[in-house]
Every structure is written in C-alpha cells, then in structure tokens.
Amino acid sequence: MIKLEAQSLTKDFGSVRALDDISFTVAEREFVVLVGPSGCGKSTLLRLIAGLEEISNGKLIIEGSRVNDVPASQRGLAMVFQSYALYPHMTVEENMSVGLRIAGKPKDEIRQKVKTAAQILQLDELLARKPKQLSGGQRQRVAIGRAIVRDPTVFLFDEPLSNLDAALRLQMRLEIAKLHKQLNATMIYVTHDQVEAMTLADKIIVLNNGKIEQTGSPLELYRQPLNRFVAGFIGSPQMNFLDGRITAAGDKKATINLDCGLSVPLEDLDASLAGKRATLGIRPEHIVILSEERQTVAPACANVQVVEHLGSQTIIYANLEDGTALSIIDDETTEQCPGELIAIDVPSNAAYLFDENGIERLRSSRISERKK
C-alpha cells in the first residue's frame, strides 16, 4: 500500500528553482532516506511534505488524498528536527506531551501515550528532568518521543543525528533502526551522510541540484549507479575515477587506455565507443596493490600521501603520476608509508565505465552482477 506519493513536485524561491519535477512513492512501513550534498534540496523537500513550505507545482498525496493545501497540523505527520527544539523550562514528560495538551487530548490518554513512548525510548527514569540535565542523545530521544505520542501517519526526520558526536550517532542510528521495526512505522529521513543512508534505508532517493539522480535500495545504488554522481556519492571512501580513451578490439571487446598509463581490457562495449574519451570507475576495495613478484607488466605507480590504519583494514590515499587522487582499501596489514611508491592494478571485472561527462553509465562492474 502506498502511504505517500509525490507527483512532479516543484519548489521555487523567487527566480531560484530549489526542486524540479520530484516524483517518488513511499510504501506503508517503508524507511525512505533522502540523501545528497548540502544545498541539493533534501530538507526543502521534507518541509514540503511536512507542510512547512508551500508547493509551487505538482501534487503531494498522503493516504490517497491530495494535501497541497492542507495545513501542517492536519496532515497527520510528525517531524524530528536537526535541533532538538525542546522547551528548556519543561520537564521531559511535559516536552513529550505538549502537542497532545495543545490539541486538548484527555489527560489519561496523554499520560498513557507518554508512558508507552518513554518505555520504548528508555526514558522512564528521566521524565521529571529538564533538558539541561540530559545528554545530547537523551535530548534527541525526547524529541523522537514527542513525535511518537502523536501516532503519526509518517515520521519525518531532518538530519536528526548531525549534532551528535560519532559514538552517539552510531548509538542513535541503531536505536532509530530498532524503533522503525518496533513501531512498524513509515519514515522519511534526510541526511547528507551516505553511511547513515546505506545502513538505515529500505529505499534511498539521491538528490543533486534539486533533482532526483537515482532511486533504489542501498545495494542497488552501490552496485548499479546510473551515473558518475551516484557512483561517487554512495560508498566511503568514494569510487575512484580515472580518465582515458577507448580503443576497439572486436567482438564487443575493447580496451581503455588510461591517462595514468594503465590499459584495462573491457567486455560488452558497443563498437561505436571506439576512440571516445570515457571515465573508468573503480572502488577503493577493488584496486590491487602489486608485490614485486606479481609485476608481470609495466604497472601504474602511485605515490602514497596518507595512510589510515583502522584495524581491520587500511586506507591508502595516493596520487598517480598524472596527479589523479586515488583511494585504496587494503584488507592486509600494510606497511606503506607516505612518500613511498606502490604499483597498482585495476581488475577489469571490477571496473565501471561512464561517458566523458559522467551522465551515463556505459558498463557495470561484473563483480556487481555476480552478487545481484
């Protein structure tokens, strides 16, 4: 069942178009994440859904009814903001119940809903405290509790974890994921952090410059990005991009001669691409560091700039001879140091290929296809 549907939504601020032809659906109990760089329009889109901004054009449908002109208070939605927006003079219990009290709900109903939400969020022992007596994570749970007691049609989250430190972000991310399952709720969540998006979402909508670049499951976007923008945005560290020129070899086989000196054989390319410039994409975990005994051909060399030891893996940031920056994830215990030269190879089965402008994917990784 479709819970919410956006049909060609547009938002203009004067002569500036912030959102252009935005269409998507949110199924009942689905966790949808809007992700993209700062200024892409994701928070504006959430505010259109919430009724905090006026829709310039298009339709917003919630549970089968057009709600473009329905006030925010009557849409049956609950929003959790980036800032906790708690009243400092109120207790936790009062902050969680304020919306219900304003709506004139019976005291017994309010008390029961606050008690239930507090149990879900482990706030039972904190109901008498004021916000200044709480940690950042506890304050965010109170803000979520204020949304839960309203029993909304859809929960809206606008970058709720961005004010928390790294440890608290991880903890709250897990709590939100558990909350989604516990409540069987429909949620729309805005973030610029693609790791949050990948770990929380049933479906991700990638936005860029006010338009949707791609919609799909986390693994679909990771394995089958439609263009260079999505390929570079989903994944951490991001996919490496190496420019070069395609040469034909017959039977849909070809080679791309990279500017860095490597030649990578590729299959299933149209003969019409011969001679054209293109960009090869390779994820950091698929780049191979060659030992001396494995250097059977003249390899590309990269100058190590920074090495990050993360325990289970090492991330190497290096520059190729033509100046192209390269990220490499090595699962082995590596002893590379800044300033050293390393020989690398790009496996053809792990390579993506994009047109010169990055608009179209010409080839997917064959590793992706095997895992689909």
N, C-alpha and C positions, 0 to 999 in steps of 0.2 A: 504493500500500500504506500502511495506517495504522500508524504506528510507536508512537504513544502516544494514549491516549484517556482523558479524564476524564469520568466519568458522575455527575452530581449531587453533586459533592464539597462537603462542608460541614466547616468547622472552627470549633469553639467553644473559647474560653478561659474556663472557668467559665461565667458567665452572659452573656458577650460573644460574639456570633457574628461572627467575623472574615471568614468566607467562606460564602456561601449559594448552594447549587444551581448550582455551577460545572460546566458541560459544554462540552467542545470536543474536537477531534481535531487531531493533528499528523501530517502525512503524512511518509513517508520522504523525507529530504533537504530538508525544508522548514525555512525560517527563520521562526520564530514569535516575535513580540515581545509581551510583556505590558506594557502601559503604563497609567499613571494617576497621580493625585496622591499625595502622601505619605499613608500610612495607609489606602490603598484595598484592600490585601491582596495585592498582586502578589508581594512577597517571601515572604509566608507561603505562597502557592500554590506557588511554586518549591520551598520547603522541604518541602511535602507530596509533591511529585513526587520530590524527592531522597531522601525517607525520613528527613529530619531532624526532622519533626513528624508526629505521629500523626493520621491521618484520622478525623474524628468520625463521618462518614457518607458514603456513596457509594462508588464504585469507581474505582480507578486501574488501567488496563490498559496494559501495555507488551509489544509484540510478541505480542499475543493472550493474555497471561497476567495474571491478577489479582495485583497486587503489594502490596496494602494491608499485609500482614503480613510482607513480605519485607524484611530488614534493608537499610539503605542500601548497605552494602558489596557486596551481592549483586544489586543492581538493574541493574548494567552502565551506570551513569551517571557522568558526571564534571562537577564543579561548579567554576566560577571565581567567587571571591567578590569583593566590593567592595574589601576589603583584600587585599593580595597573599598574606598568610599564608605567607610564606617563612621557613624556618629560618635565622636570621642566622649560625649557626656552620657552615652547609653551603655548599658551592660551588653554582653554577648546575646543574652536572651532577648533584650529589647531591640537590638540591631536586627536579629533574625526575624522578629515578629512585626517590625514596623510597617511593612507593606500590608500585612493582614489587618493590623489595627486601623490603618487609614481606610481600608476597604470596609471596615465595620463588621468583620467576622466575629462570631461568638467567642468569648474568652476560652471556653473549654476546648473548642476546635483549635484555636491558636496554640494553646498550651500543649495539646497532643501533637500537633504538627511540628512544633519546635522541639519537643522531646524526641520524636522519631528522627528528625534530621540530626539532632545532636548525637544520638546514638550511632547513626550511620557514619558521622564525621568524627567520632570520638571527641566530642566537645562537652560531654556530660558534666565533667568536673570544672568547666570553665564558664558556665552560664552566668555567674554573678560577677565576672571580671569585666573591666573596661578595656577597650582596645590597646591602651598604652601598656597594659600588663601582659600582652600577648606577643609571641614571636611572629615573624613575617608569615610563616607557614600557617600558624593558627589563625591569623587575621584573614588569610585567603580562604581558609576553610569556613570561617564565619560568613564571608561574602558568598561562598557557594551554598552554605546552609540557608541564607536569606533567599536564594533562588529556589532551593528545593522545596521550601514550605509553600511556595506559590503553586506547586504541582503544575508546571507549565507544559504547554504543547511541545515546545522546543527550547532547549537550553542554548544560549549564545555565550561564547567565551571570547573576549577580546584580549589576546596576549596576557592571560592571567598569571603567567609564571615569570614574566620578564623582570620583575622587581626582586626576585629571589636569588640567593646565591646558588652555586652549582649543585651543592648537596641537596638543598631544599627543592630545587627544580626537579631533580630526579625523583625525590620522595613524592612530591605533589603530582608529578606525571603519572606515577604508579597509582596514586590514590584516585586520580580522575579516571584512569582506565578501569579501575575496580568499580568506581561509582557508576560508570556507564553501564556495566554489566549488572550491577546490583539493582539499579533503578529501571533497567530496560528502557532507557531514555533515548530520545532523539537529540543529537548535539551537533552544533556547528561551531567550530573552533578556529580562531585566527591566530597565526603565528608567523614569524619570519624565520623560525628555527626549523630547518628541514628534518633534523633528528626527531624533534617533537612530532612533526607531521608523520614521519615514517613509523614511529612506534605507537601512535595513538589511533591513526585513521583507519576506517574501513575504506574510505574513498578520499582522495586528495584532489583538490582543484588548484592548479598552478596558475597564478595571475602574474601579468607583466604589463606595465604601461596601460592599465585599465582594461585589459583583455584577457580572456582565458587562453592559455597556451596549450594545456592538456588536462584532461580529467581521467582518473583511473585509480586502481588500487596501488598501494605503495610499491609492491614488487613490479607491477606493470610499468609504472613510471620509471623505476630503476632499470629494468631490463629492456624496455622498449620506448625510450624517449622519442617523441616525434621530431624534435629539433635540437639544435645546439643549446638553446637557452635551458630547456628542461634537463638535458643531459648534464649541463654544468651545475644546475641548481640542486638537483637531487643526488645526494652522495657526499660523503665527507671523509677525506678531502675530495674536492670536486674532480670530475673527469679531466684528464689532460687532453689538450687539443694541439695537434701537430699539422702544420700546413704542408701541402705538396701538390704534385701533378700526377694525374692518372695516365698510364700508358696501357694500350691494349695488348692482349696475349692470346686472344681467340677463345672460342667455346665459353663465353661469358666469364672467362678468367682475365684478370688484369693485375697490374702492379701499380702501387702508388709510390712514387719517388719523393720521399720527404725532404724538406729543406735542410733538415739536420743531418742528412747523409744516409739515412736508412732507406732501404727498399722493402716494402711489405707486400707480399702476394695476397690478392683478394679474389674470392669467387663470387659468381652470381651478380656481376655488374653488367649493365647494358653497354653494348659496343659504342653507343653514341657518346658515352662519357669520356672516351679516349681523348687525351690532350687537354682536358679541362682541369682547372685548379679545384681542389677539394680539401676538406679538413678531416683528418683521421682522429677519432676519439678513442682513448684507452684509459680505463680506470686504474687508479694507483696500485690496486692489489693484483693487477694482471701484468704489470711490467716486470720483466725478468732481469735480475742482476746477474751478469755472466761472470763465472770464475774464469781464471786464465785457461784452464784445460777445455772449457766449453766455447772459447772464442775461435770457432772454426772459420768465421767470415769476419771481414772488417766491421766491427760493431760501431754503434754510435757511442760517443763518450759524453758523460755528464759530470759537471763539476759540483761537488757536494757543497751546499751552502749552510744548511741547518739539519741537525739530526735530533729527532724527538723519540726518546725511549719511553714507551708506555707499558712495559712489562711483557704483555703477551705479543706485542708487535712493535715494530719500529717504523716511524715515518721519516723518510728522507726527502728533503727539499733540495733540488739541484737545478742547475742551468745547463742546457745543451750548448753545443758550440755556436749555434746561431743566436743564442740569447734566450731561447724559449724556456720558460719556467716549467719544471717537471716535479710532480709529487709521486713518490713511490712508497708503497706499503710492503714491508718485508716481515714475514712471519718468523724468519730465522733470527737468531741472535747475531746482529751485525756489528762490526767493529769500525764501520766507516766514520770518518771524522771530517769536519769542514775543511775544504781545500783539497781533498782527495779527488782523483778522477775515477769514475766507475764506468764499466762497459755495460750497456743495457740492450735488451732486445724487446721487440713488440710482437707477441704471438698473433698471427693473422686470424686465428679463430676467436680472439677476444676483441678484435678491432671493430669499431663503429665507423661509419663514413657519412659525412654531411657535405652538402653543397657548399660552395665557397662563401655564401652569405649566411650559412647556418640555419636557413629557413626550413630545409627539407632533409630528412634522414634518408640516405641512399642505401645504407646497409646496416644491419644489426649485428651484434656480437653473436657468434654461433654458440658460445657458452650459454647465452641467454636462452636460445631456442631449445637447447637440451634440457634446461631446467624448467621450462614452461609447463 
